Every structure is written in C-alpha cells, then in structure tokens.
Amino acid sequence: DELAAVLDGLVRCLAGDAEVVVERASASPAPRWPAGLVASVPRRYGSSTLHRARRSAPAAEPAPAADPELDHPPGPAEQTEPT
C-alpha cells in the first residue's frame, strides 16, 4: 500500500526524537508502522482518527567483551583498536 511505502522511506530520515502523525478516516484501518516506529494510542475526532508513532530507540551497541586478564570489561583507556 502507498502509505506503507511512504512510512518505510520516512523512518530512515527521522531524528531520534521524531513523532509521525497520520490522519485517516475513522472507518479506515490503522497504518502499518514499519520497524523503527512504535505506535501510540490513536485519537478519534469524529470521522477522523489521528494515528501517532514515535521513533524507537536504536539498538544499543553490545558491551565490550571482558579481557580474561582483567576482572572487568575494558574501560576507555584499556580498549584497543583492531589492527
């Protein structure tokens, strides 16, 4: 569907704190939000409904692996760059 294609392309361009609002006829189905957007509760205003979604937080980077010679994960000074 055309709206799904637009939302799919839009999600890649959004800032981290973005909110997307789609107004549709209340008789229409809710939009299919793509990965990266989390739907809020829709609000109905007569014959129109506002569907909102917020940008979901990006996946956190995995923590660095613990060095067997240390008792803790490496801190910034102990991290080494791959060669």
N, C-alpha and C positions, 0 to 999 in steps of 0.2 A: 504494500500500500504506500501511497505517496508520502503521507505524514511520517511513517516509519523510516522511510529513506531520508527524509529531511532531518529527523531527530538523530539518526545514526551519524550523519555527517556533522551535525551541530555539536555533538558531545565531544568531539576531538578538538573543538575550538574554544571550549568554555574555560573560564577561570575556575580556580579551585573552590570558590565560594558562590558560584553561579546558581541561579534558580531559573528554571524554564517553566513558562506558563502557556498552556494550550487551552483555548476556549472552543468548546464544541457544543452542539445541540445536545440537550439532556437526553434525547432519545438515541443519540449516537453512542457507540461503545467507547470506553476509555482508551486512550492511546496506549500502544505497546512501547514502554520505555526501554531503550537499549541499555546494555551493560554500561555502567558508569553513571547512571542516573537512578536515584531512589525516589519513588513516588511518595507524595504526601496525601493526606485525605482530601478528596475533591470537594469543592464547594458549589452547590447548586443555587442558581439565581434565576428562578422562573424557568424559561425554556432553554437557558444556557447553563453550562457547567464549566467551571474553571478547574483544570487538572494541573497540578504543580508537581515538580520534581526538582530535587537538589542534586548537585554533583556529588557523587560518593567520593570518599577519601581514597586516594591512590593506595595501592598495596604497600605496606611498609617494607623497606629493604630488610633482608634477613640479617640477623646479628652475626658479627664475625665469629668464626669458629674459635674455640678455646685452644690455646697453644698448650700442648702436653707438658711443656717445661714451666708453664705458669699455672697458678691456681685460679686464674680469672681470664675472661676474654680480653684480648689485647685492647689497650686504650689507644687514643690517637697517636701518642708518641711511640707506641710499640708496634703499630701497624706498618706493614711493609707493602710496597707496591710490587705487583707481579713484574717479572723481567722478561 
